[in-house]
Amino acid sequence: MECLPCIFPIRCYSRELSDSREGLLGVLAGDPRPRYQEDPQRVYGLSFAGRNVKFTVDGDRLTVIAVE
């Protein structure tokens, strides 16, 4: 399995995720999108450590846009 490079802007970091950051990056690098999705404009959501992580994927780059 090929890993996606993840862009995780500092504005999206939270204290609640600091202990599980490496785990989150590992999950995101595995490309958690449904296999049939290829829309670079689509915002995806992932529940992790009690938070909703929102991200986009454009080509081979995943960008976290929010952690709620």
Helices and strands as residue ranges (DSSP letters): E 6-7, G 10-12, G 15-20, H 21-29, E 44-48, E 51-58, E 61-67
